[in-house]
Amino acid sequence: MKPIIELKDLTVVYDKGQPSETVGARDISLQIFPGEYIIFYGPSGCGKSTLLYTIAGLESPTKGDVFIDGQNLKMKSKKELMAFYRKTIGMVFQAYYLLPHLSARDNILLPQLFARLPIATRNARVQTLVDRFGITNYADRKPSLMSGGQQQRTAIARSLVNEPLIVLADEPVGNLDSKNAQIVLEMLLDINIKEKKTIIYVTHNPRDLHYAHRVFHLKDGIIERVTRNAERGRVDGKTEDNQSELAKLSSMFPYLAESRLQAKLIVNNIVGPYDFSVLDMLEQLVERYMQKTITKEALVSALHTSVTGPGLYANRAEHLAESIATLTTEVLAVQENKKQVGLKEGDTLSLIRHHLLDTYSYALTVEQAKRLDAALTERIALRMSPQTFDEILDKSQEEGGVGLNRRTARKFAEETDLILMEE
């Protein structure tokens, strides 16, 4: 499937050459596919709105390219861009931006005036949206006589009147109470599911992340990481058993750097029930070890001390350090293997198979290889939980499994999770 939106090496600089020069986006490349619900997420000033406005044509890239529906926008004239955006993108803002002297109905109708359609066609389209979004009772009111929720419903209807391929929403519930915010978010989800519109939603609220297929976490003008959502479309935000460990941690700790999330994942896998202060100490030590700012010997010493560490017994500190070193080696090996293989997005199955079998001392039979691929396909698509994947690898071929020994099955399952957390 070809991307509907693609950014290549995009950089946006404000006030270039001035004392107030600011980088809003730095060397960003990404692909968004038709029908995806994408969230740009992060704190104020991270660059999420810059990306959205650049896609919308409201900001011009300092360098790099923006492709929408296969077309390089750099190659279009201003007149061509206006016509292109009018039929391709609908925009929803936090501040609504309804014209105060027009009724709700006329605000929705406004973009249709440039479409050169028969009046009857325009009016029928507007009435459909008025009915769909529950605007009927106040369709003839001006914005000053409407609530914030009513105004935002009208704004969403206006964004759809030209039947765009893409809907961009910039903090659309920022001015709404929780009830109306929920209504608006459900509307956007409904548009994505029923009409297969591509949605890009900007937010700083971690409670909204479960709506998306993918979440782009931004910080200081760069995409720090991308997480996939196993539970998308669920409105309660509860986690699923088959959601990857990294996705769960990313949802719980959305502002943490990738290295700290990896440290947290390692700590969660090797330590027992410590209190939060001790876990925090351990994660900091693991992160420092992964970043090679402390040696293994220094890690043992830090684990043993009660001044800057958890104060473990000497034997426990050495055992824990050994486990940390082993898992860190696996994490870094996965990352290096991924770089060397050089696979493109979508080749995850080949990547994982290549990594697992490269470290496997024995040869699989043709049937074992087929079953491994089938299980990997289900695990990558998050249709299979880590536990079930582990069990299938361990089961004998007579029972329908891959037929690996217990130790190898556990190792394959753990390394698969390590690779998936990089996706």
C-alpha positions as CSV (number, residue, x, y, z in Angstrom):
1,M,0.0,0.0,0.0
2,K,1.3,3.4,-0.9
3,P,1.4,6.2,1.7
4,I,-1.2,8.9,1.5
5,I,1.2,11.3,3.3
6,E,5.0,11.1,3.2
7,L,7.5,13.6,4.6
8,K,11.1,13.3,3.5
9,D,13.9,15.0,5.5
10,L,11.5,17.7,6.6
11,T,12.9,20.7,8.5
12,V,11.0,23.8,9.5
13,V,12.8,26.8,11.0
14,Y,11.1,29.9,12.3
15,D,12.8,33.3,12.1
16,K,15.8,31.8,10.3
17,G,19.0,33.8,10.8
18,Q,17.4,35.9,13.5
19,P,18.2,35.9,17.3
20,S,14.8,34.3,17.8
21,E,15.5,31.4,15.4
22,T,13.7,28.3,16.4
23,V,13.6,24.8,14.9
24,G,10.0,23.5,14.8
25,A,10.8,20.2,13.0
26,R,14.2,18.7,12.4
27,D,15.0,16.2,9.6
28,I,11.7,14.3,9.9
29,S,10.8,11.5,7.6
30,L,7.6,9.5,8.0
31,Q,4.8,7.7,6.1
32,I,1.1,7.7,6.9
33,F,-1.2,5.3,5.0
34,P,-4.8,5.6,3.8
35,G,-7.3,5.0,6.5
36,E,-4.9,5.3,9.4
37,Y,-5.7,7.2,12.6
38,I,-2.5,8.9,13.6
39,I,-1.7,11.0,16.7
40,F,1.1,13.5,17.0
41,Y,1.8,13.5,20.7
42,G,4.0,15.5,23.1
43,P,4.3,18.5,25.3
44,S,3.9,22.1,24.2
45,G,6.7,23.2,21.8
46,C,7.7,19.7,20.8
47,G,6.8,20.3,17.1
48,K,3.5,18.4,16.7
49,S,1.5,21.4,15.5
50,T,4.4,22.4,13.2
51,L,4.2,19.0,11.5
52,L,0.4,19.2,11.2
53,Y,0.5,22.7,9.7
54,T,3.2,21.8,7.2
55,I,1.0,18.9,6.0
56,A,-1.9,21.3,5.9
57,G,0.0,23.8,3.8
58,L,-0.1,26.5,6.5
59,E,3.6,26.2,7.1
60,S,6.3,26.0,4.4
61,P,9.2,23.6,4.9
62,T,12.7,25.1,5.2
63,K,14.0,22.0,3.5
64,G,12.7,18.6,2.6
65,D,9.6,17.4,0.7
66,V,5.9,16.9,1.5
67,F,4.1,14.3,-0.6
68,I,0.3,14.0,-0.3
69,D,-1.6,11.4,-2.3
70,G,1.5,10.8,-4.3
71,Q,2.1,14.4,-5.3
72,N,5.1,16.5,-4.3
73,L,3.6,19.8,-3.1
74,K,6.9,21.6,-3.9
75,M,6.1,21.2,-7.6
76,K,2.7,23.0,-7.4
77,S,1.9,26.6,-7.9
78,K,0.0,28.6,-5.2
79,K,-3.2,28.3,-7.3
80,E,-2.8,24.6,-7.8
81,L,-2.0,24.2,-4.1
82,M,-5.3,25.9,-3.1
83,A,-7.3,23.7,-5.3
84,F,-5.5,20.6,-4.2
85,Y,-5.9,21.3,-0.4
86,R,-9.6,22.2,-0.9
87,K,-10.5,18.7,-2.1
88,T,-7.8,16.7,-0.2
89,I,-7.7,18.0,3.3
90,G,-10.2,19.1,5.9
91,M,-9.0,21.0,9.0
92,V,-10.4,21.2,12.5
93,F,-8.9,23.8,14.9
94,Q,-9.0,24.2,18.7
95,A,-10.5,27.7,18.3
96,Y,-13.3,26.5,15.8
97,Y,-12.8,29.5,13.5
98,L,-16.4,29.8,12.5
99,L,-17.4,33.0,10.8
100,P,-19.4,34.9,13.4
101,H,-21.9,36.5,11.1
102,L,-22.9,33.2,9.4
103,S,-25.2,30.5,10.8
104,A,-24.0,27.0,11.5
105,R,-25.5,25.8,8.2
106,D,-23.8,28.5,6.2
107,N,-20.5,27.9,7.9
108,I,-20.7,24.3,6.8
109,L,-21.7,25.3,3.3
110,L,-18.9,27.9,2.9
111,P,-16.2,25.6,1.4
112,Q,-18.7,24.3,-1.1
113,L,-19.1,27.7,-2.7
114,F,-15.7,27.2,-4.4
115,A,-16.6,23.7,-5.6
116,R,-18.8,24.9,-8.5
117,L,-21.5,22.3,-7.7
118,P,-25.2,22.7,-8.3
119,I,-27.0,24.4,-5.5
120,A,-29.2,21.4,-4.8
121,T,-26.1,19.1,-4.6
122,R,-24.4,21.5,-2.1
123,N,-27.5,21.9,0.1
124,A,-28.1,18.1,0.1
125,R,-24.5,17.5,1.2
126,V,-24.8,20.1,4.0
127,Q,-28.1,18.7,5.2
128,T,-26.6,15.2,5.4
129,L,-23.8,16.5,7.7
130,V,-26.3,18.6,9.8
131,D,-28.3,15.5,10.4
132,R,-25.3,13.2,11.0
133,F,-23.7,15.4,13.6
134,G,-26.9,16.4,15.4
135,I,-26.8,20.1,14.4
136,T,-30.4,20.2,13.2
137,N,-31.8,22.1,16.2
138,Y,-29.3,24.9,16.0
139,A,-28.4,24.9,12.3
140,D,-29.7,28.4,11.9
141,R,-27.9,29.9,14.9
142,K,-24.8,32.0,14.7
143,P,-21.7,30.9,16.7
144,S,-22.3,33.3,19.5
145,L,-25.6,31.5,20.4
146,M,-23.9,28.0,20.3
147,S,-22.0,26.1,23.0
148,G,-18.4,25.2,22.5
149,G,-19.3,21.6,21.7
150,Q,-21.9,22.7,19.2
151,Q,-19.4,25.0,17.5
152,Q,-16.8,22.1,17.3
153,R,-19.4,19.8,15.8
154,T,-20.1,22.4,13.2
155,A,-16.4,22.8,12.5
156,I,-16.0,19.1,12.0
157,A,-19.0,19.0,9.6
158,R,-17.4,21.9,7.7
159,S,-14.1,20.0,7.4
160,L,-16.0,17.1,5.7
161,V,-18.3,19.0,3.4
162,N,-15.8,18.7,0.4
163,E,-15.3,15.0,1.2
164,P,-11.5,15.2,1.8
165,L,-9.2,12.2,1.9
166,I,-7.6,13.5,5.1
167,V,-8.9,15.2,8.2
168,L,-6.3,17.2,10.4
169,A,-7.4,18.0,13.9
170,D,-5.3,20.4,16.0
171,E,-6.1,20.0,19.7
172,P,-9.8,20.0,18.8
173,V,-11.1,19.3,22.3
174,G,-8.7,21.7,24.1
175,N,-11.5,24.2,24.8
176,L,-14.2,21.6,25.7
177,D,-15.4,20.1,28.9
178,S,-14.9,16.3,29.3
179,K,-18.4,15.3,28.1
180,N,-18.2,17.4,24.9
181,A,-14.6,16.4,24.4
182,Q,-15.6,12.7,24.5
183,I,-18.4,13.4,21.9
184,V,-16.0,15.1,19.5
185,L,-13.4,12.4,19.9
186,E,-16.0,9.7,19.2
187,M,-17.0,11.7,16.0
188,L,-13.5,11.6,14.7
189,L,-13.2,7.9,15.5
190,D,-16.5,7.3,13.7
191,I,-15.2,9.2,10.6
192,N,-12.1,7.1,10.6
193,I,-13.9,3.8,10.9
194,K,-17.0,4.3,8.8
195,E,-15.6,6.6,6.0
196,K,-12.0,5.3,6.1
197,K,-10.8,8.9,6.3
198,T,-7.1,9.3,7.3
199,I,-7.1,11.2,10.6
200,I,-4.1,13.1,12.1
201,Y,-4.8,14.3,15.5
202,V,-2.5,16.6,17.6
203,T,-2.8,16.3,21.4
204,H,-0.7,16.5,24.6
205,N,-3.3,14.4,26.5
206,P,-2.1,10.8,27.1
207,R,-5.7,9.7,27.7
208,D,-6.5,10.1,24.0
209,L,-3.7,7.8,22.7
210,H,-5.9,4.7,22.6
211,Y,-7.9,6.1,19.6
212,A,-4.9,5.9,17.2
213,H,-3.4,3.1,15.1
214,R,0.0,4.7,15.6
215,V,1.3,7.4,17.9
216,F,4.2,9.6,16.9
217,H,5.9,10.8,20.1
218,L,7.6,14.1,19.5
219,K,10.2,16.0,21.5
220,D,12.3,19.0,20.6
221,G,11.3,18.9,16.9
222,I,12.1,15.2,16.3
223,I,10.1,12.0,16.4
224,E,11.5,10.3,19.4
225,R,9.6,7.0,18.8
226,V,6.5,5.5,17.2
227,T,4.2,3.2,19.1
228,R,1.5,0.9,17.6
229,N,-1.8,0.6,19.4
230,A,-3.1,-3.0,19.9
231,E,-6.3,-1.7,21.5
232,R,-7.2,1.0,19.0
233,G,-10.9,1.9,18.8
234,R,-11.5,1.0,22.4
235,V,-13.0,4.0,24.2
236,D,-12.2,2.8,27.7
237,G,-8.4,3.0,27.3
238,K,-7.9,-0.4,29.0
239,T,-4.9,-2.5,27.8
240,E,-5.2,-5.8,26.0
241,D,-3.4,-8.9,27.0
242,N,-1.8,-9.1,23.5
243,Q,-0.5,-5.5,23.6
244,S,3.3,-5.5,23.5
245,E,5.2,-4.6,26.7
246,L,6.7,-1.5,25.2
247,A,3.3,-0.3,24.0
248,K,1.9,-0.7,27.6
249,L,4.9,1.2,29.0
250,S,4.7,3.9,26.4
251,S,1.0,4.5,27.3
252,M,1.8,4.5,31.0
253,F,4.9,6.7,30.7
254,P,4.4,8.7,27.4
255,Y,7.1,11.3,28.1
256,L,9.9,8.8,28.8
257,A,12.8,8.6,26.4
258,E,13.2,5.3,24.4
259,S,16.4,4.4,26.4
260,R,14.5,4.8,29.7
261,L,11.6,2.6,28.4
262,Q,14.0,-0.1,27.4
263,A,15.6,0.1,30.9
264,K,12.2,-0.1,32.4
265,L,11.4,-3.1,30.3
266,I,14.6,-4.9,31.4
267,V,14.0,-4.0,35.1
268,N,10.4,-5.3,34.9
269,N,11.7,-8.6,33.5
270,I,14.4,-9.3,36.0
271,V,13.5,-7.9,39.4
272,G,10.9,-8.8,42.0
273,P,8.4,-6.6,43.8
274,Y,10.3,-3.5,44.9
275,D,8.8,-0.2,45.8
276,F,8.7,2.6,43.3
277,S,11.7,4.5,44.6
278,V,13.9,1.4,44.3
279,L,12.6,0.6,40.8
280,D,13.4,4.2,39.8
281,M,17.0,3.8,41.1
282,L,17.3,0.5,39.2
283,E,16.0,2.0,36.0
284,Q,18.4,4.9,36.1
285,L,21.3,2.5,36.7
286,V,20.2,0.2,33.8
287,E,19.8,3.2,31.5
288,R,23.3,4.4,32.4
289,Y,24.8,1.0,31.8
290,M,23.0,0.7,28.4
291,Q,24.4,4.1,27.4
292,K,27.9,2.9,28.5
293,T,28.4,5.7,31.0
294,I,29.1,3.1,33.8
295,T,30.9,-0.2,33.6
296,K,29.6,-3.6,34.8
297,E,31.8,-3.4,37.9
298,A,30.5,0.1,38.6
299,L,26.9,-1.2,38.2
300,V,27.5,-4.0,40.7
301,S,28.9,-1.5,43.2
302,A,26.0,0.9,42.6
303,L,23.5,-1.9,43.2
304,H,25.2,-2.9,46.4
305,T,25.3,0.6,47.9
306,S,22.4,2.0,49.8
307,V,23.5,5.6,49.2
308,T,22.8,6.0,45.5
309,G,21.4,2.5,44.8
310,P,19.0,0.0,46.2
311,G,21.4,-1.5,48.8
312,L,21.2,-5.1,47.6
313,Y,23.3,-7.9,49.2
314,A,26.6,-8.5,47.3
315,N,25.6,-11.8,45.8
316,R,22.2,-10.4,44.7
317,A,23.9,-7.3,43.2
318,E,26.3,-9.5,41.2
319,H,23.5,-11.8,39.9
320,L,21.3,-8.8,39.0
321,A,24.1,-7.1,37.2
322,E,24.8,-10.2,35.2
323,S,21.1,-10.4,34.2
324,I,21.1,-6.7,33.2
325,A,24.3,-7.3,31.1
326,T,22.8,-10.3,29.3
327,L,19.5,-8.5,28.4
328,T,21.4,-5.3,27.4
329,T,23.5,-7.3,25.1
330,E,20.4,-8.8,23.5
331,V,18.7,-5.4,23.1
332,L,21.8,-3.9,21.5
333,A,22.2,-6.9,19.3
334,V,18.7,-6.6,18.1
335,Q,19.2,-3.0,17.2
336,E,22.5,-3.6,15.4
337,N,21.0,-6.6,13.5
338,K,18.1,-4.4,12.4
339,K,20.5,-1.8,11.1
340,Q,22.6,-4.3,9.3
341,V,19.7,-6.1,7.7
342,G,18.4,-2.8,6.5
343,L,14.9,-3.9,6.0
344,K,12.1,-1.5,5.2
345,E,8.9,-1.0,7.2
346,G,6.6,-4.0,6.6
347,D,9.5,-6.5,6.5
348,T,9.2,-7.2,10.2
349,L,8.6,-10.9,9.7
350,S,11.8,-11.3,7.6
351,L,13.8,-9.3,10.2
352,I,12.7,-11.4,13.2
353,R,13.1,-14.7,11.4
354,H,16.6,-13.7,10.2
355,H,17.6,-12.7,13.8
356,L,16.2,-15.7,15.5
357,L,17.6,-18.3,13.1
358,D,20.9,-16.6,12.9
359,T,21.4,-17.3,16.6
360,Y,19.9,-20.9,16.5
361,S,22.4,-23.7,16.4
362,Y,20.1,-26.3,14.7
363,A,18.3,-26.5,11.4
364,L,14.5,-26.3,11.3
365,T,12.5,-28.7,9.2
366,V,10.4,-27.2,6.4
367,E,7.2,-27.8,8.5
368,Q,8.8,-26.1,11.5
369,A,9.8,-23.1,9.5
370,K,6.2,-22.7,8.1
371,R,4.8,-22.9,11.6
372,L,7.3,-20.4,12.9
373,D,6.4,-18.0,10.2
374,A,2.6,-18.5,10.8
375,A,3.1,-17.8,14.6
376,L,5.4,-14.8,13.9
377,T,2.8,-13.3,11.5
378,E,0.1,-13.5,14.2
379,R,2.4,-12.1,16.9
380,I,3.6,-9.2,14.8
381,A,-0.1,-8.3,14.0
382,L,-0.7,-8.4,17.8
383,R,-3.4,-11.1,17.2
384,M,-1.5,-13.4,19.5
385,S,-0.4,-12.7,23.0
386,P,3.3,-13.2,24.1
387,Q,2.2,-16.1,26.3
388,T,0.4,-17.9,23.5
389,F,3.3,-17.3,21.1
390,D,5.7,-18.8,23.7
391,E,3.4,-21.9,24.1
392,I,3.2,-22.5,20.4
393,L,6.9,-22.4,20.0
394,D,7.3,-24.9,22.8
395,K,4.5,-27.3,21.8
396,S,5.5,-30.5,19.9
397,Q,4.7,-30.7,16.2
398,E,2.2,-33.5,17.0
399,E,0.3,-31.0,19.1
400,G,0.4,-28.3,16.4
401,G,3.3,-26.4,17.7
402,V,6.8,-25.5,16.3
403,G,8.5,-28.1,18.4
404,L,11.4,-26.1,19.9
405,N,12.7,-27.0,23.3
406,R,11.6,-25.0,26.3
407,R,14.7,-22.9,26.6
408,T,14.8,-22.0,22.9
409,A,11.1,-21.2,22.8
410,R,11.5,-18.8,25.7
411,K,14.6,-17.2,24.1
412,F,12.8,-16.8,20.8
413,A,9.7,-15.3,22.5
414,E,11.8,-12.8,24.5
415,E,13.9,-11.7,21.5
416,T,10.8,-11.3,19.4
417,D,9.3,-8.9,22.0
418,L,12.6,-7.0,22.0
419,I,12.4,-6.5,18.2
420,L,8.7,-5.6,18.3
421,M,9.4,-2.9,20.8
422,E,11.6,-1.3,18.2
423,E,8.8,-1.2,15.7
